[in-house]
Amino acid sequence: MSAGTGAERQRGRRPGAPDTRGRILEVARQSFADRGFRSTTMRGVAAEAGVDAALVHHYFGTKDDLFLAALEVPVDPRAVLPAVFAPGVEGAGARLLEAVLGVWDQPEGRRPLVSVLRASLGDAESTLLRDGFLRLVERGLGELLPGPDPRLRAQLVATQMLGLLLARYVLALEPLASLPRSAVVELVGPTVQRYLEAPLDQLG
């Protein structure tokens, strides 16, 4: 092997190493916080982390995957929503609430989600919630809902859920904050179900 080959190996971006994945996550987390979702790019994260962009894709696949990993979001809407709707639209409102509240009721699960929510509410320019997490929810629901205007239905569901999560877990409004999960599902489930399947002219 020539000396020139060895020198070439020492130049350029560094290859994968035991701490490379963690470094990428650290850079991505800071970038999402500082620049928001839209302005953070896989190439930009790779450059700041000092690795090839292909390595970021190798570890995390897509920008959505990187976002969920960097913010330590414990639930991936792309996996949860198909499971919720697998039995059909009937009863999906209650199943969706059960799945979401099941995550938020666990302190370790809701911690990163509360951080995203608080950051978005405290900064009008933040796109972490809108363009990061809610976009995945809206797109996933839109692909699963039958009938006309699936995007509008998805947004109605998302806003209902967002208001509930804000009141129960961030503002801790009583008695809602202390209600058992089953009671919340029973009370709010019918409203979510209406958004999923009722004729839109009856939702007013």
Secondary structure as UniProt FT lines:
FT   HELIX           3..10
FT   TURN            18..19
FT   HELIX           20..39
FT   HELIX           42..49
FT   HELIX           53..60
FT   HELIX           63..70
FT   TURN            71..72
FT   HELIX           77..85
FT   TURN            86..87
FT   TURN            90..91
FT   HELIX           92..104
FT   HELIX           107..122
FT   TURN            124..125
FT   HELIX           128..134
FT   HELIX           135..144
FT   HELIX           150..165
FT   HELIX           166..170
FT   TURN            174..175
FT   HELIX           176..178
FT   HELIX           181..197
FT   HELIX           200..202
//
